[in-house]
């Protein structure tokens, strides 16, 4: 059997294991080790595992991931999610659909200090869902807007998935954070527009709340100054080059820790919970990274990515046609896989193909552009059936809402995502303008 055939067989076996709900990290490691041993030798595999373990987990760039995760956990313990939602709600809650719009605003604000979609969905769901119920929002709109709003955590910098992508393709983390800023803002405004359209079609879906006084509005804004301060300090420092991403993440973690202490919202128990949660999430990410490293090494020996890149580069198909094909494949994979798994599994195959195509841009610009497109499309997988992790998280908090209603509720937001992908495909400047502006 040829190396290509062995690689293709291993890929199919991996998908079968995932269909049987085997953890993605273990599945990739198991298939990768068996395939690697078949193509080389068991002794060579053992030697590779020894060096891979050290190299994979001692990569300096990856240290930024647990620091941003810790920053998000401290922010949650500090009660910043409640402050963000309250500030958005006192300004928007008196409008039809205003509480749902406030939930999106809260998600966007928390995403700016979290970097995790699941954390954003879970945290804001606990804060906003009771208010949405209190004002008799429809189950589909209430749960749908929170599931979709949670996806902002994967796009609005800092984003853990962007960090992983940067390591995979050797791109600038700071450049990717800059490239994601405008698409992230577009996502938040797009979701707010979706809510406005939904409540116009069905006014009962999102009744207006009570109007707040001017004093209440300004008081709520003053409550969120720590979020603005941390975001401006960390992301502003990274954008202008004052911090490296790792240094910025460290400063952000310390800043949110001090805020949590001064606000009196975190005690020793909360501090321990934040550390344990960070350790658990980091261990899960690193296990998946380890499995992906072995599996991708196996695919490299099979020459599958190289042959695929050669085939598509010589196929005569337009570069945009191939890119659109990858977008469709990402959407299909989103039906059965989570976002991190998709990035780790596909980027080592897709990126060599993209790098060999002529999009009329510099290679570094293509890295940024393709990274943001990939990120948005895998973000959609968090709200598509049957997996839709964000949908399951929010629905578990609203057990009185049937799962089918939540999936119906996210469909308009899915349409907003599709329009945003089309805009970024058609106008790469939406992702490249800020990196060019800041980087010169």
C-alpha positions, 0 to 999 in steps of 0.5 A, spaced: 500 500 500 502 506 498 503 512 503 498 516 500 493 510 501 495 509 508 494 516 509 487 517 506 485 510 510 488 513 516 484 520 515 477 515 514 479 511 520 480 518 524 473 520 522 470 514 524 473 514 531 470 521 531 463 519 529 463 514 535 465 520 540 472 518 541 476 524 544 479 528 538 486 528 542 486 521 543 483 519 536 489 523 532 494 520 537 492 513 536 491 513 528 497 518 528 502 513 532 499 507 528 500 510 521 507 513 523 509 506 525 507 503 519 510 508 514 517 508 518 518 504 524 516 503 531 523 505 534 523 511 530 516 513 532 518 512 539 524 517 538 519 522 535 514 521 541 520 523 545 522 529 542 515 531 540 513 531 547 518 536 549 518 541 543 510 541 543 509 543 550 516 548 550 514 552 545 514 559 547 508 562 543 503 557 546 505 560 553 500 565 551 494 561 551 494 559 558 495 566 560 489 569 556 485 563 559 487 565 566 485 572 564 478 570 562 477 566 569 479 572 573 474 576 569 469 571 570 470 571 578 471 579 578 463 579 576 465 583 570 460 579 565 454 582 570 457 589 569 458 588 562 451 586 561 448 591 565 451 597 562 449 594 555 442 593 558 440 600 561 442 603 554 438 598 550 433 594 554 428 599 553 427 598 545 424 592 542 429 586 542 433 591 547 435 585 552 437 580 547 442 586 544 444 587 550 446 580 551 450 581 544 454 587 547 455 583 553 458 577 549 462 582 545 465 585 551 467 579 555 470 576 549 475 582 549 478 579 555 476 572 555 478 569 548 474 563 549 467 562 545 465 556 550 467 561 556 463 567 553 457 563 552 456 559 559 458 566 563 453 570 559 448 565 559 448 565 566 447 573 567 443 574 561 438 568 561 434 570 567 433 577 564 431 575 558 426 570 561 423 576 566 421 580 560 418 574 556 422 573 550 421 567 546 425 561 547 428 561 540 430 568 540 433 568 548 437 562 547 439 563 540 442 570 541 446 567 547 449 561 543 450 566 537 453 571 541 458 566 545 461 565 538 464 572 539 469 569 544 473 565 538 473 571 534 474 578 538 481 578 540 484 575 544 482 568 541 485 562 543 484 559 536 487 564 533 494 563 537 493 556 535 493 557 528 498 562 528 503 557 531 501 552 525 502 556 520 508 561 523 504 567 523 504 573 527 499 573 533 499 580 534 498 581 526 492 576 527 489 579 533 489 586 529 486 582 522 480 579 527 478 586 530 474 589 524 471 582 523 469 581 530 466 588 530 462 586 524 460 580 527 457 583 533 453 589 529 451 583 524 447 580 530 444 586 533 441 587 526 439 580 526 435 581 533 432 588 530 429 584 524 427 578 528 423 583 533 420 587 527 417 581 524 415 578 530 414 583 536 412 578 541 419 575 540 422 581 544 418 585 548 421 592 550 424 593 557 423 599 562 427 605 560 433 607 565 434 614 567 440 618 565 444 617 572 443 609 571 446 609 564 452 613 566 453 609 573 453 603 569 458 605 564 463 607 570 462 600 572 465 597 566 471 601 566 476 596 568 474 592 562 475 598 558 482 599 561 484 592 561 482 591 553 486 598 552 492 596 556 493 589 553 490 589 546 493 596 545 499 594 547 500 588 543 497 592 537 502 598 537 508 593 539 509 595 546 508 588 549 509 581 545 502 577 546 505 573 551 507 579 555 500 582 554 497 576 556 501 576 563 499 583 564 492 582 562 492 576 567 495 580 573 490 586 571 484 582 572 486 578 578 487 585 581 480 587 579 477 581 582 481 582 588 479 590 589 471 588 587 471 583 593 468 578 588 474 573 589 476 569 595 481 564 596 476 559 593 474 563 587 482 563 586 483 556 586 477 555 582 480 559 577 487 556 577 484 549 576 479 551 571 485 554 567 489 548 568 484 543 566 482 547 559 490 548 558 491 540 559 485 539 554 488 544 549 495 541 549 492 534 549 489 535 542 495 539 540 499 533 542 495 528 538 494 533 532 502 533 532 503 526 531 497 525 526 500 531 522 507 528 522 504 521 520 500 525 514 507 528 512 510 522 511 504 519 507 505 525 503 498 526 503 498 534 504 504 535 499 500 531 493 494 534 495 497 541 494 500 539 487 494 536 485 490 543 486 495 547 484 495 544 477 488 543 477 487 549 473 481 551 478 481 558 480 484 560 487 477 563 489 473 556 487 478 552 491 477 557 497 470 556 497 470 549 497 474 549 503 469 553 506 464 548 505 468 543 507 469 547 514 461 548 514 460 540 513 466 538 518 462 543 523 456 538 524 461 533 527 467 537 530 469 542 535 472 549 532 479 547 535 479 540 532 477 543 525 483 548 525 488 542 528 486 537 523 485 541 517 490 547 517 496 542 516 492 540 509 489 546 507 494 551 508 500 548 503 494 548 498 492 556 499 500 558 500 501 555 493 495 559 490 496 566 487 491 571 490 494 577 488 497 578 495 503 577 499 504 571 503 503 574 510 497 577 508 494 571 505 496 568 512 492 573 516 486 573 511 485 565 510 486 565 518 480 570 519 476 566 514 477 559 517 476 562 524 469 565 522 467 558 518 469 554 524 465 559 529 459 557 525 460 550 527 459 552 534 451 553 533 450 548 527 447 541 528 448 536 531 454 538 535 453 546 536 457 546 543 454 553 544 447 551 543 448 545 548 451 549 553 445 555 553 440 549 552 442 546 558 441 552 562 434 553 559 431 546 560 424 549 558 426 550 551 426 545 546 433 543 543 429 544 536 427 551 538 434 553 540 437 551 533 431 555 530 433 561 534 440 561 531 439 560 524 438 568 523 445 569 526 447 563 521 445 567 515 449 573 518 455 569 519 454 567 511 454 574 509 460 576 513 464 571 510 462 573 503 464 580 505 471 578 507 472 573 501 470 579 497 474 585 500 480 582 504 481 589 506 476 588 512 482 584 515 488 587 512 487 594 513 488 594 520 495 590 520 497 594 514 495 601 518 499 599 525 505 595 522 506 600 516 
